[in-house]
Amino acid sequence: MLQMGEDLWPWALLPPRGTLCLFLVLLYLPMGPSCPQNCQCSDGSGLMTVHCSSKNLKEIPRDIPKDTVFLKLDANLLTQIPSHAFSGLTLLRELDLSQNTIEKLDTAAFQGLSRDLRLLDLSHNRLQSLPKEALFRLKAKIRLSHNPWHCGCALQEVLWELKLDPVSVNEMACQTSVRAEAVGKPLVQVLDSGANFCSSRHKTTDIAMFVTMFGWFAMVVIYIVYYVRQNQEDARKHLEYLKNMLPGIPAPRSAASAALELGRPGAHPS
């Protein structure tokens, strides 16, 4: 038969009741926002800043705190920004994506960001073009310098809709272009000189419209000519039919024939 002390020995290993209650309270307390692995998060002055610079990241971290205000993802290995990459970061004011190898932005890459975003840095990447849908909703200043831009009508139309950072706008150069004279020059300088990359497209459109209108006009003329000739043929057939139906009625004479008959002796006007 076991002694009383032996029956109670497992309970003696448990912590005191007060300590156990405190542990349970801490266990069920809501935990604060997590920080992405290898990144540093700080909320000085109540503004959450997430530093993920130079971490060899190939993808956008998925566990970025929702209350992030400043997000630095510069100097990584990002090659593209997928759709909804920053969805839920409604308090974000500055987004730094500079010094990566970004070549592509999905059309919904920045969808979900607040209109309070003040700065988007895409400088020092490998962008050659921009999808208009990806940026036209943003009201932030955008840095696009030091990218291998292909200067053409598509890029020109996108830039008309954006609020470019005035400090770095002169560092946007054309690496390739539909105009040979623009290669190697700052894009703003080329546009200020009066160049219009969309003029050739507009000329092509005008020519296509002219050819289409000329085609329709030619079809109308052909139809009218055919209609007139068809009516003439129908009229001739109708006269032949009447002549066959009424053989006793002389065929109508021309004015010249009537004059000749009147000029003969003994001829009387009918």
Backbone as numpy.savetxt, mean C-alpha at the origin, in Angstrom:
# Nx Ny Nz CAx CAy CAz Cx Cy Cz
2.78 -50.52 68.47 1.93 -49.32 68.47 2.81 -48.08 68.47
2.47 -47.12 67.50 3.28 -45.91 67.37 3.00 -44.94 68.49
4.03 -44.23 68.88 3.87 -43.21 69.89 3.33 -41.92 69.26
2.81 -41.04 70.12 2.21 -39.79 69.66 3.21 -38.94 68.89
4.45 -38.88 69.32 5.46 -38.06 68.65 5.76 -38.57 67.26
5.71 -39.93 67.14 5.96 -40.49 65.83 4.82 -40.21 64.87
3.56 -40.11 65.36 2.42 -39.80 64.49 2.47 -38.38 63.95
3.07 -37.48 64.68 3.04 -36.05 64.31 4.32 -35.57 63.66
5.26 -36.48 63.45 6.55 -35.97 62.97 6.49 -35.32 61.58
5.62 -35.75 60.59 5.62 -35.04 59.30 5.16 -33.59 59.42
4.21 -33.34 60.33 3.71 -31.96 60.49 4.74 -31.03 61.11
5.68 -31.61 61.78 6.71 -30.77 62.40 7.62 -30.13 61.36
7.65 -30.70 60.12 8.51 -30.15 59.08 7.89 -28.96 58.36
6.58 -28.73 58.53 5.92 -27.61 57.86 6.32 -26.30 58.51
6.35 -25.18 57.71 6.67 -23.87 58.30 5.55 -23.41 59.20
5.81 -22.43 60.04 4.77 -21.88 60.90 3.57 -21.39 60.09
2.41 -21.34 60.74 1.18 -20.98 60.04 1.28 -19.60 59.40
1.87 -18.63 60.05 1.98 -17.27 59.49 2.83 -17.25 58.24
3.91 -17.99 58.24 4.79 -18.03 57.06 4.07 -18.69 55.89
3.32 -19.73 56.18 2.58 -20.43 55.12 1.53 -19.51 54.49
0.83 -18.76 55.29 -0.18 -17.83 54.77 0.45 -16.76 53.88
1.59 -16.23 54.32 2.29 -15.22 53.52 2.72 -15.78 52.18
3.19 -17.02 52.17 3.61 -17.66 50.92 2.44 -17.81 49.96
1.28 -18.21 50.51 0.10 -18.36 49.65 -0.36 -17.03 49.09
-0.29 -15.97 49.86 -0.68 -14.65 49.39 0.23 -14.20 48.25
1.53 -14.40 48.42 2.49 -14.00 47.38 2.30 -14.84 46.12
1.91 -16.08 46.31 1.73 -16.96 45.16 0.59 -16.50 44.27
-0.47 -15.96 44.88 -1.64 -15.56 44.10 -1.67 -14.08 43.75
-0.66 -13.33 44.15 -0.60 -11.92 43.77 -0.32 -11.82 42.28
-0.96 -10.86 41.57 -0.66 -10.68 40.15 0.77 -10.24 39.94
1.46 -10.91 39.05 2.86 -10.59 38.81 2.96 -9.43 37.83
4.02 -8.65 37.94 4.24 -7.53 37.06 4.58 -7.99 35.66
4.61 -7.05 34.69 4.90 -7.41 33.31 6.29 -8.02 33.19
6.38 -9.07 32.38 7.66 -9.72 32.19 8.49 -8.93 31.20
9.79 -9.15 31.20 10.70 -8.48 30.29 11.23 -9.52 29.31
11.33 -9.20 28.03 11.85 -10.17 27.07 13.23 -10.68 27.47
13.51 -11.90 27.13 14.78 -12.51 27.48 15.94 -11.72 26.86
16.98 -11.51 27.66 18.20 -10.79 27.27 17.99 -9.29 27.09
16.79 -8.80 27.39 16.53 -7.36 27.30 16.50 -6.76 28.70
16.60 -5.46 28.76 16.51 -4.75 30.03 15.27 -3.86 30.02
14.51 -3.93 31.08 13.29 -3.13 31.20 13.40 -2.22 32.42
13.03 -0.99 32.25 13.04 -0.04 33.36 11.83 0.86 33.23
11.28 1.26 34.38 10.10 2.12 34.36 10.36 3.40 35.14
11.51 3.99 34.89 11.82 5.25 35.54 10.84 6.33 35.14
10.45 7.14 36.09 9.46 8.21 35.91 8.12 7.68 35.44
7.88 6.40 35.68 6.59 5.82 35.29 6.47 5.51 33.82
7.55 5.61 33.05 7.53 5.34 31.62 8.37 4.10 31.35
7.71 3.03 30.91 8.40 1.78 30.67 9.28 1.87 29.42
10.56 1.57 29.61 11.52 1.55 28.52 12.09 0.15 28.39
12.08 -0.40 27.19 12.59 -1.75 26.94 13.79 -1.63 26.00
14.96 -2.05 26.50 16.20 -2.00 25.74 16.53 -3.41 25.25
16.43 -3.61 23.93 16.81 -4.88 23.31 17.85 -4.64 22.22
18.69 -3.65 22.43 19.70 -3.29 21.43 20.84 -4.31 21.42
21.34 -4.59 20.21 22.53 -5.44 20.04 22.40 -6.78 20.74
21.30 -7.46 20.55 21.07 -8.77 21.17 21.00 -9.89 20.12
21.39 -9.60 18.89 21.37 -10.59 17.81 19.98 -11.19 17.60
18.97 -10.37 17.82 17.59 -10.85 17.65 17.27 -10.99 16.16
16.63 -12.10 15.80 16.18 -12.33 14.43 14.67 -12.17 14.29
13.99 -12.06 15.42 12.54 -11.87 15.42 12.17 -10.84 16.48
11.01 -10.23 16.31 10.49 -9.30 17.32 10.07 -10.11 18.55
10.55 -9.75 19.75 10.11 -10.48 20.96 8.60 -10.42 21.12
8.02 -11.50 21.61 6.57 -11.57 21.76 6.09 -11.16 23.15
6.99 -11.08 24.11 6.58 -10.80 25.49 6.96 -9.38 25.91
6.81 -8.43 24.99 7.09 -7.04 25.32 5.96 -6.52 26.21
6.29 -5.89 27.34 5.24 -5.37 28.24 4.28 -4.44 27.51
3.01 -4.57 27.84 1.98 -3.80 27.16 2.06 -2.31 27.47
2.70 -1.96 28.58 2.80 -0.54 28.94 4.11 0.10 28.46
4.77 -0.54 27.50 6.04 0.00 26.99 5.80 1.33 26.28
6.65 2.29 26.60 6.57 3.62 25.98 7.73 3.83 25.00
8.90 3.34 25.35 10.08 3.46 24.48 10.63 2.05 24.23
10.73 1.68 22.96 11.20 0.33 22.60 12.38 0.45 21.65
13.52 -0.10 22.08 14.74 -0.04 21.27 15.10 -1.44 20.81
15.00 -1.64 19.50 15.35 -2.91 18.88 16.44 -2.71 17.83
17.25 -1.69 18.01 18.27 -1.36 17.04 19.47 -2.31 17.13
20.25 -2.35 16.04 21.50 -3.13 15.98 21.28 -4.61 16.24
20.24 -5.16 15.60 19.98 -6.60 15.68 20.06 -7.21 14.28
19.46 -8.37 14.11 19.53 -9.10 12.84 18.14 -9.26 12.23
17.26 -8.31 12.46 15.91 -8.38 11.91 15.95 -8.16 10.40
15.24 -9.01 9.66 15.21 -8.90 8.20 13.84 -8.45 7.68
12.80 -8.62 8.46 11.47 -8.17 8.07 10.63 -7.88 9.30
9.59 -7.09 9.10 8.65 -6.78 10.17 7.32 -7.40 9.77
6.89 -8.46 10.45 5.65 -9.15 10.05 4.41 -8.37 10.48
3.28 -8.84 10.04 2.02 -8.19 10.39 1.76 -8.26 11.88
1.23 -7.17 12.43 0.83 -7.08 13.84 2.00 -7.37 14.79
3.21 -6.99 14.38 4.39 -7.26 15.21 4.34 -6.51 16.53
3.65 -5.37 16.57 3.61 -4.55 17.79 2.17 -4.35 18.27
1.33 -5.30 17.95 -0.07 -5.20 18.34 -0.21 -5.19 19.86
-1.02 -4.28 20.36 -1.25 -4.18 21.79 -0.40 -3.16 22.49
0.63 -2.64 21.82 1.49 -1.63 22.45 0.90 -0.24 22.21
-0.22 0.00 22.85 -0.99 1.22 22.58 -0.38 2.47 23.23
0.61 2.29 24.11 1.24 3.43 24.77 2.57 3.80 24.14
2.97 3.08 23.11 4.29 3.27 22.52 4.41 4.65 21.88
5.51 5.33 22.21 5.76 6.66 21.65 6.97 6.68 20.71
7.98 5.85 21.01 9.16 5.81 20.17 9.54 4.36 19.90
9.80 4.07 18.61 10.16 2.71 18.19 11.43 2.81 17.33
12.50 2.20 17.82 13.79 2.26 17.14 14.10 0.91 16.50
14.08 0.87 15.18 14.41 -0.34 14.41 15.62 -0.11 13.52
16.43 0.86 13.85 17.57 1.22 13.02 18.69 0.18 13.13
19.58 0.22 12.14 20.79 -0.61 12.11 20.48 -2.11 12.20
19.44 -2.51 11.46 19.16 -3.92 11.27 19.42 -4.27 9.80
18.85 -5.35 9.33 18.96 -5.72 7.92 17.56 -5.88 7.32
16.67 -5.01 7.72 15.26 -5.10 7.30 15.14 -4.82 5.81
14.54 -5.76 5.10 14.31 -5.63 3.66 12.83 -5.51 3.31
11.97 -5.93 4.23 10.55 -5.99 3.91 9.70 -5.57 5.10
8.67 -4.80 4.82 7.65 -4.45 5.80 6.32 -5.00 5.30
5.66 -5.82 6.10 4.33 -6.28 5.72 3.36 -5.10 5.76
2.30 -5.20 4.99 1.36 -4.08 4.92 0.71 -3.77 6.27
0.61 -4.76 7.15 0.01 -4.56 8.48 1.07 -4.61 9.58
2.32 -4.28 9.23 3.42 -4.40 10.19 3.21 -3.54 11.44
2.68 -2.33 11.26 2.53 -1.41 12.39 1.07 -1.22 12.78
0.22 -2.10 12.33 -1.19 -2.01 12.68 -1.37 -2.28 14.17
-2.15 -1.46 14.82 -2.37 -1.60 16.26 -1.63 -0.58 17.08
-0.64 0.11 16.47 0.07 1.15 17.20 -0.80 2.38 17.34
-0.59 3.07 18.44 -1.39 4.25 18.72 -0.96 5.42 17.84
-1.88 6.34 17.64 -1.55 7.57 16.94 -0.63 8.47 17.76
-0.39 8.09 19.02 0.52 8.86 19.87 1.98 8.56 19.57
2.25 7.59 18.68 3.63 7.30 18.31 4.27 8.54 17.71
5.42 8.94 18.30 6.06 10.19 17.88 7.21 9.97 16.92
7.89 8.81 17.04 9.08 8.59 16.23 9.19 7.12 15.85
9.42 6.88 14.55 9.70 5.54 14.04 11.00 5.62 13.26
12.01 4.90 13.74 13.34 4.95 13.14 13.60 3.68 12.34
13.63 3.82 11.02 13.94 2.71 10.11 15.22 2.96 9.33
16.06 3.82 9.84 17.30 4.17 9.14 18.31 3.03 9.23
19.28 3.07 8.31 20.37 2.08 8.29 19.84 0.65 8.18
18.98 0.43 7.20 18.48 -0.91 6.91 18.69 -1.20 5.43
17.94 -2.15 4.89 18.10 -2.55 3.48 16.80 -2.38 2.70
16.03 -1.40 3.07 14.76 -1.14 2.40 14.99 -0.49 1.04
14.32 -1.02 0.02 14.35 -0.42 -1.31 13.03 0.24 -1.67
11.98 -0.22 -1.02 10.65 0.33 -1.29 9.82 0.25 -0.02
8.66 0.91 -0.04 7.77 0.93 1.11 6.34 0.65 0.66
5.64 -0.27 1.33 4.22 -0.43 1.05 3.44 0.73 1.67
2.64 1.39 0.85 1.91 2.57 1.32 1.02 2.23 2.51
0.40 1.04 2.49 -0.54 0.66 3.54 0.13 0.50 4.89
1.44 0.27 4.91 2.13 -0.01 6.17 2.34 1.25 7.02
2.39 2.41 6.38 2.79 3.61 7.11 1.79 4.76 7.05
0.79 4.69 6.15 0.00 5.90 5.92 -0.88 6.28 7.11
-1.15 5.34 8.03 -1.97 5.68 9.21 -1.15 6.35 10.32
0.16 6.25 10.24 1.00 6.76 11.32 1.14 8.28 11.21
1.16 8.91 12.38 1.35 10.36 12.45 2.74 10.71 12.97
3.57 9.70 13.20 4.89 9.91 13.77 5.88 10.43 12.73
6.96 11.05 13.20 8.08 11.37 12.32 8.80 10.06 12.00
9.20 9.91 10.75 9.79 8.66 10.30 11.17 8.93 9.73
12.15 8.16 10.21 13.52 8.26 9.72 13.76 7.13 8.72
14.15 7.50 7.50 14.34 6.52 6.43 15.71 6.63 5.78
16.63 7.33 6.41 17.94 7.56 5.80 18.78 6.29 5.77
19.77 6.30 4.86 20.75 5.21 4.74 20.08 3.87 4.46
19.21 3.87 3.46 18.63 2.65 2.90 18.90 2.67 1.40
19.02 1.52 0.76 19.29 1.47 -0.69 18.02 1.69 -1.51
17.50 2.90 -1.49 16.20 3.18 -2.09 16.23 3.07 -3.61
15.13 2.52 -4.15 14.89 2.57 -5.60 13.90 3.70 -5.84
14.37 4.78 -6.42 13.57 5.99 -6.57 12.70 5.88 -7.83
11.42 5.80 -7.61 10.46 5.73 -8.70 9.14 6.30 -8.26
8.14 6.11 -9.08 6.82 6.69 -8.80 6.23 6.13 -7.51
6.38 4.81 -7.27 5.79 4.20 -6.08 6.34 4.82 -4.80
7.66 4.99 -4.73 8.27 5.59 -3.55 7.87 7.05 -3.41
7.81 7.76 -4.51 7.42 9.17 -4.46 6.01 9.33 -3.91
5.09 8.49 -4.35 3.71 8.59 -3.87 3.61 8.27 -2.39
4.42 7.32 -1.89 4.40 6.99 -0.47 4.93 8.16 0.36
6.02 8.76 -0.09 6.64 9.84 0.68 5.72 11.05 0.78
4.87 11.26 -0.22 3.91 12.37 -0.14 2.98 12.23 1.06
2.75 11.01 1.52 1.80 10.76 2.59 2.45 10.72 3.97
3.78 10.75 4.04 4.48 10.55 5.31 4.99 11.86 5.89
5.23 11.82 7.19 5.84 12.94 7.91 7.30 12.56 8.18
8.18 12.96 7.29 9.58 12.57 7.38 10.31 13.40 8.43
11.29 12.76 9.06 12.11 13.45 10.05 12.98 14.49 9.34
12.82 15.77 9.65 13.56 16.81 8.92 15.07 16.74 9.12
15.52 16.12 10.21 16.95 16.06 10.48 17.65 15.11 9.51
17.00 14.01 9.16 17.65 12.98 8.35 17.11 12.87 6.93
16.16 13.73 6.56 15.51 13.58 5.25 16.51 13.79 4.11
17.52 14.63 4.30 18.50 14.87 3.25 19.47 13.71 3.06
19.40 12.71 3.93 20.29 11.56 3.83 19.61 10.37 3.15
18.45 10.60 2.57 17.77 9.58 1.76 18.26 9.70 0.32
19.10 8.77 -0.09 19.69 8.83 -1.43 19.14 7.71 -2.32
19.15 7.96 -3.62 18.68 6.99 -4.60 19.83 6.07 -5.00
19.76 4.82 -4.62 20.79 3.87 -5.05 20.50 3.41 -6.49
19.22 3.21 -6.80 18.78 2.94 -8.17 17.59 3.83 -8.46
17.29 3.99 -9.75 16.19 4.90 -10.09 15.74 4.65 -11.52
14.50 5.02 -11.81 13.99 4.98 -13.18 14.60 6.11 -14.00
15.19 7.08 -13.33 15.90 8.17 -14.00 17.38 8.07 -13.69
18.19 7.94 -14.69 19.62 7.75 -14.48 20.26 8.93 -13.76
19.76 10.13 -14.02 20.37 11.32 -13.40 20.11 11.42 -11.91
19.19 10.59 -11.37 18.89 10.65 -9.94 19.74 9.71 -9.11
20.44 8.76 -9.73 21.22 7.76 -9.00 22.35 8.45 -8.23
22.43 8.11 -6.94 23.48 8.66 -6.09 23.17 10.00 -5.48
22.03 10.58 -5.81 21.68 11.90 -5.30 20.62 11.80 -4.21
20.59 12.76 -3.28 19.51 12.77 -2.28 18.15 12.90 -2.95
17.21 12.10 -2.49 15.89 12.08 -3.12 15.21 13.44 -3.04
15.32 14.10 -1.91 14.68 15.41 -1.75 15.26 16.41 -2.74
16.58 16.35 -2.96 17.21 17.26 -3.92 16.69 17.01 -5.33
16.50 15.74 -5.67 16.00 15.40 -7.01 14.57 15.93 -7.19
13.73 15.73 -6.17 12.35 16.19 -6.26 12.27 17.72 -6.27
13.14 18.38 -5.50 13.14 19.84 -5.47 13.56 20.44 -6.81
14.32 19.67 -7.59 14.76 20.17 -8.89 13.65 20.13 -9.94
12.49 19.59 -9.56 11.36 19.54 -10.48 11.13 18.18 -11.11
11.96 17.19 -10.77 11.79 15.85 -11.34 10.51 15.23 -10.81
9.85 14.48 -11.66 8.62 13.78 -11.29 8.71 12.34 -11.79
8.90 11.41 -10.85 9.06 10.01 -11.23 7.76 9.41 -11.78
6.66 10.07 -11.55 5.37 9.54 -12.00 4.97 10.07 -13.37
5.76 10.95 -13.97 5.37 11.55 -15.25 5.30 10.51 -16.35
6.26 9.57 -16.37 6.25 8.55 -17.42 5.03 7.66 -17.30
4.62 7.36 -16.04 3.43 6.54 -15.85 2.19 7.28 -16.33
2.15 8.59 -16.04 1.00 9.36 -16.49 0.94 9.44 -18.01
2.11 9.57 -18.68 2.13 9.60 -20.13 1.63 8.28 -20.71
2.09 7.18 -20.11 1.65 5.87 -20.58 0.14 5.73 -20.42
-0.38 6.21 -19.30 -1.82 6.14 -19.08 -2.57 6.99 -20.09
-2.05 8.19 -20.39 -2.71 9.06 -21.37 -2.72 8.41 -22.75
-1.62 7.79 -23.13 -1.55 7.13 -24.44 -2.56 5.99 -24.51
-2.63 5.21 -23.43 -3.59 4.10 -23.41 -5.02 4.61 -23.53
-5.33 5.70 -22.83 -6.67 6.27 -22.93 -6.96 6.77 -24.34
-5.94 7.40 -24.98 -6.13 7.91 -26.33 -6.39 6.76 -27.30
-5.60 5.68 -27.19 -5.79 4.54 -28.07 -7.18 3.93 -27.88
-7.61 3.83 -26.62 -8.94 3.27 -26.34 -10.04 4.13 -26.94
-9.93 5.46 -26.76 -10.95 6.36 -27.31 -10.96 6.31 -28.84
-9.76 6.24 -29.44 -9.70 6.16 -30.91 -10.33 4.88 -31.41
-10.12 3.80 -30.68 -10.73 2.53 -31.06 -12.25 2.59 -31.03
-12.80 3.20 -29.96 -14.25 3.34 -29.87 -14.78 4.24 -30.99
-14.07 5.32 -31.29 -14.51 6.24 -32.35 -14.52 5.53 -33.70
-13.48 4.74 -33.97 -13.41 4.00 -35.23 -14.56 3.01 -35.34
-14.90 2.35 -34.23 -16.02 1.40 -34.25 -17.33 2.11 -34.55
-17.52 3.31 -33.98 -18.74 4.07 -34.23 -18.84 4.46 -35.70
-17.73 4.95 -36.28 -17.73 5.35 -37.69 -18.04 4.16 -38.59
-17.40 3.02 -38.30 -17.65 1.81 -39.11 -19.12 1.40 -39.03
-19.69 1.50 -37.85 -21.10 1.14 -37.69 -22.00 2.06 -38.49
-21.70 3.37 -38.46 -22.53 4.33 -39.20 -22.46 4.05 -40.70
-21.24 3.83 -41.21 -21.07 3.54 -42.64 -21.83 2.28 -43.02
-21.71 1.25 -42.20 -22.42 0.01 -42.48 -23.93 0.22 -42.46
-24.40 1.02 -41.49 -25.85 1.29 -41.38 -26.37 2.01 -42.61
-25.62 3.03 -43.09 -26.06 3.78 -44.26 -26.10 2.89 -45.49
-25.06 2.11 -45.69 -25.01 1.22 -46.86 -26.12 0.16 -46.81
-26.36 -0.35 -45.61 -27.41 -1.34 -45.48 -28.77 -0.74 -45.82
-29.01 0.50 -45.39 -30.27 1.18 -45.71 -30.39 1.44 -47.20
-29.27 1.82 -47.85 -29.31 2.04 -49.30 -29.66 0.75 -50.03
-29.09 -0.36 -49.61 -29.38 -1.64 -50.23 -30.84 -2.02 -50.02
-31.34 -1.78 -48.83 -32.75 -2.08 -48.56 -33.66 -1.21 -49.42
-33.32 0.06 -49.60 -34.13 0.95 -50.43 -34.13 0.49 -51.88
-32.97 0.07 -52.40 -32.90 -0.41 -53.78 -33.75 -1.66 -53.97
-33.67 -2.58 -53.02 -34.48 -3.79 -53.10 -35.97 -3.46 -53.05
-36.32 -2.46 -52.25 -37.72 -2.06 -52.14 -38.24 -1.50 -53.45
-37.43 -0.69 -54.13 -37.83 -0.14 -55.43 -37.96 -1.24 -56.47
-37.06 -2.19 -56.46 -37.16 -3.31 -57.39 -38.44 -4.10 -57.14
-38.76 -4.25 -55.90 -39.98 -4.97 -55.55 -41.21 -4.24 -56.07
-41.25 -2.92 -55.90 -42.38 -2.13 -56.38 -42.50 -2.19 -57.91
-41.39 -2.15 -58.59 -41.40 -2.22 -60.05 -41.96 -3.55 -60.54
-41.60 -4.60 -59.83 -42.10 -5.92 -60.21 -43.59 -6.07 -59.90
-44.05 -5.45 -58.85 -45.45 -5.54 -58.46 -46.34 -4.70 -59.37
-45.84 -3.58 -59.88 -46.62 -2.65 -60.70 -45.92 -2.45 -62.04
-46.02 -3.42 -62.96 -45.28 -3.29 -64.23 -45.84 -2.20 -65.14
-47.11 -1.80 -64.97 -47.67 -0.79 -65.85 -47.22 0.61 -65.53
-46.67 0.82 -64.41 -46.23 2.16 -64.01 -44.82 2.37 -64.51
-44.65 3.39 -65.36 -43.29 3.62 -65.88 -42.34 4.01 -64.76
-41.15 3.64 -65.02 -40.13 3.99 -64.03 -39.92 5.49 -64.01
-39.66 6.07 -62.89 -39.45 7.53 -62.82 -38.29 7.95 -63.71
-38.54 9.08 -64.47 -37.51 9.58 -65.37 -36.68 10.63 -64.67
-35.52 10.72 -65.14 -34.66 11.75 -64.59 -35.01 13.10 -65.20
-34.55 14.16 -64.63 -34.82 15.51 -65.12 -34.21 15.72 -66.49
-33.04 15.15 -66.75 -32.37 15.33 -68.05 -33.17 14.66 -69.16
-33.70 13.46 -68.88 -34.50 12.75 -69.88 -35.76 13.53 -70.20
-36.41 14.09 -69.20 -37.62 14.87 -69.44 -37.33 16.09 -70.28
-36.21 16.73 -70.07 -35.86 17.93 -70.85 -35.62 17.59 -72.31
-34.99 16.47 -72.58 -34.73 16.05 -73.95 -36.04 15.76 -74.69
-36.97 15.12 -73.98 -38.24 14.80 -74.61 -39.02 16.07 -74.93
-38.96 17.05 -74.05 -39.66 18.31 -74.32 -39.06 19.06 -75.49
-37.79 18.85 -75.71 -37.12 19.57 -76.81 -37.38 18.97 -78.18
-37.94 17.74 -78.26 -38.21 17.12 -79.55 -39.48 17.73 -80.17
-39.58 17.78 -81.54 -40.80 18.35 -82.19 -42.02 17.51 -81.88
-43.04 18.15 -81.60 -44.29 17.46 -81.33 -44.41 16.95 -79.92
-43.38 17.19 -79.15 -43.42 16.72 -77.75 -44.23 17.69 -76.93
-45.06 17.20 -76.14 -45.88 18.05 -75.22 -45.61 17.64 -73.79
-45.61 18.62 -72.96 -45.38 18.28 -71.55 -46.54 17.48 -71.02
-46.29 16.51 -70.24 -47.33 15.65 -69.67 -47.95 16.32 -68.47
